[in-house]
């Protein structure tokens, strides 16, 4: 796991705590001024009026950051952090009574955790049909003992792309309740933890060999991106093969093994 400071896109690096003037900083408890906001409602009012991507930096170095009761749209939001990956100061918790929708897309990166409230019932975030969520750089989505973080309704489907040690769930609590379908793409040491999904719908995963998909429900499947059966094979010398040459690595290996069997 990376342990150094993380910077949002455009931060320029250099000094920990430095952020781009194009980013909105949520530093709860701070005096609001410039691009720094000490409370969520003030930040949301500005962000929701911005066209395109809304880069929001989570900085709970003064007080834990939360989303208070209210209704919000998270379309176009890109959450990042300047804190150490996995730091409590990188957690954004949805309070009881906070609800949100994602009908297009949302990005969570650089070690930020979005977490459900410890009390109440029902998912905080409703994900609409065709919506996409991207997690990268150690980002995490967490449910709680009381409630999941997000829901996908009956007849709806969504895609969640996890890259760079991103994670969903904590093995004990559901992060997603799914009545429709969710398709997870897991790359570069990402994890869909056990019990991360619940509901009458289905979850499916497309994963590379470094990633783990442990919460497949409703008859869903896990497809390995780098499985030998999915890797094309083109012989350098076709004459080395009798009959029709194999077209996949799996088929080539099976034919070689059959020729030299038994293999010690």
N, C-alpha and C positions, 0 to 999 in steps of 0.2 A: 504493500500500500504506500502510495506517495504521502510524505509527511510535511512537505514544504508548503509555504503559502500559495494560495490559488488566486489568480487574477481574472477578472471578467474580460471578455473580448474588448480590445481597444485600450486596456489599462496601461499598456506600455511597459509593465514590469518595473523593476528597480527597487522601489520602496514599498515594503508591506503596508497595506492600508490605502495605497494609491488606487484611484479608480478613474475611469474615463468620465469626462464631463457629459458624455452622451448617455451615461448610466444613471439610473435613479437608485439611491442608496436607502435601504430601509434599516435604520439604526434606532431601534426602539428606545425611547427615553432621552434621545439627543434633542438638542434645540434644532428645529427645522430651519433650513436656510440653504439657498443654492439648490444643489441636487441631492441634499440630505434631508430625509424625512423621519421625524421621530414617532410617527404613528402611521398605521396602515391606511386609514380612510383618506388622509391627505395625499399619500403617495398614489393611491388608487385613482383619486380624482384626476391627477395629472396624467398618470399612465393610460387611463382609459380614453383620454382625449388625444393621445398620440397615435398617428397612423403607423402601420407596419409593426415591426418588432419592438417590444418594450423591455429593454434590458434592466432587470431589477437585481441589485446586489443585496444579499441578506447578510447583515452584520449585527449579530446579537451580542456584541462585546460589552454593552451596557446593561441590557435586559433581554430576556428571551423574546424572539420575534414571534408574533402570532397574527392570525387573520381573525378579527373579531366578528361577532354575529352580524349577518347581513348577506345580501345576495350579490354575487360578482360574476363577471366573465373573465376567464383566464386565457382567452384566445390571443395569441401573439406574445404572451409573456415568456420571457427567457430568464429564469432564475439562476444566478451564480453567486459565488461567495469569495471573499478575500481571506477567509479564515482557513485554518488547517483542515485538510480533508477529514471528515468525521467529527469535527469539533461541535460541541453543543451550540456554539454561536452560529453554526450554519443551518440550524433547524428552524423551519417555519411550520408552526403548529396551527391547525384550524381549530378555533374555539367552538364550543357547543353553540349551535345556532348559525354558524357560518356555512353557507352553501355557495357553490360555484358551478359554472358550466364550461365545457370545452367542446365546441362544435367544429373547430378547424384544427388548431395545433397549439401545443405548449412544449417548451424546452426546459429541462432541469439539468444543471451541470455543476462542475467544479465542487463536488462534495456536498451540495445542498441536500437536505432531507425534508420532504414534505410529510407531515405526520398528522394523523387523526387525533381528535380530542379524546381524553381519557374518560369522558362522560357523554351521555346522550345516546341517541340511536340513529341509524340510517347513515348512508354515505354522504360525505361532504360534497364531492365532486361528481356531477353527472356528465358522462362522456357521450357525445352524440355520434350518430352514424357517420362513418368515414373519417372520424377525427384521428389525429396522430399525436402521440406523445413521444418525445425523444429524451432519453436519459444518457448522460455521459460523464466521464471523469469522477466516478465514485458516487454519483447521485443515487438517492434511495427514496422509495415510496413506502410508507408504513401505515398499517392500520393499528388499532388498539384493541384491548380486551372488550371494549364497549361497542366499537363500530369499525367498519372498513373506511378506507380513505375515499375510494371512487367506485362508481357503479356504471354498468353498461346495461341499458334496458332491453326488454324483449324485442327482438327484431332488429336491434342495432348491432353494429360491429365497429371495432376500432383496432388500431395498430399501435403497439408500444415497441419502440426501438431502443435497445439497451446496448451501450458500447463503453468500453473502458472501465471495467469493474463496477458497473452500475448494478443495483440490486432492487428487488421487489419483495417486500415482506421480511419477517424476522423469524420464520419457521413456526411461530406460535399463533400469530394473528393474521386474519385475512386483510390484504390491502385492497383487493378488488372483489366486489360481488357482481357476478355476471349472469344476466338473464338472456342476453344475446350471445355474441361471440367476440373473443379477443384473440388477436394474433400477436405473439411476442417474437421479436427477432433479437437474439442474444449473441453478442460478439465480444471478443477480447476480455475474457474472464468475468463475464456478467452472470448474474444468478437470478432465477425465478425460484424463490425458496419454497419449501414444503408449506402447505396450508396458505399460500399467498392468495389463492383464488378460491372462491366459494360461489354457490348459486346453482340454478337449474340450467344455465347455459353451458358453453364450451370454451376451453382455452386450448390453443395450439401454439407450438413453438418451432421456430427455425433457428438452430443453434450451431455454432462452430464447436470444435472439440475442446476448446478451453472453457466453455461456458456450460452451465448446468440448468436444466429445466425440471423442477421437482413438483410442480403444481399444475398438472394437466387434468382437467375435469371434463365431464360430459362427453366422453368418447373422443376427445381431441388427440392429436398425435404430436410427436416430436420428430422433426426431420433434421438430420445432421448435414450441415452445409458441406463439410469436408469428408463425408463418408466415401469410401472407395468406390461404391456403386454409383456415386454422383460425379466422379472425376473422369473426364474423357481421356481416352488413350489412343494415340496415333502411333503405330509402329514405325520405327526408323527404317527397318527392313521388313517389308511385308512377307518376303519369302521365308522368313524365320517361322512363320505360322502356317500350319496346314489348314486347308479349307478357308473359311472366312476369318479374317483377323479380328481379335477382340476390339471392342470400341470403348470399354470402360476398364479402369484399373482393377476393379473387383473381378471382372471376367477374366482378365489376363492372369491375375494371381491364382484364381481357381483352376485355370487350365494348366498353369505351370505346376501347381501343387499336385494335380491329378496325374501329371506325367511323371513326377519323381517320387510319388508316394511309395512307401510310408516315409513321412518326414520325422526324423528323430526329435 
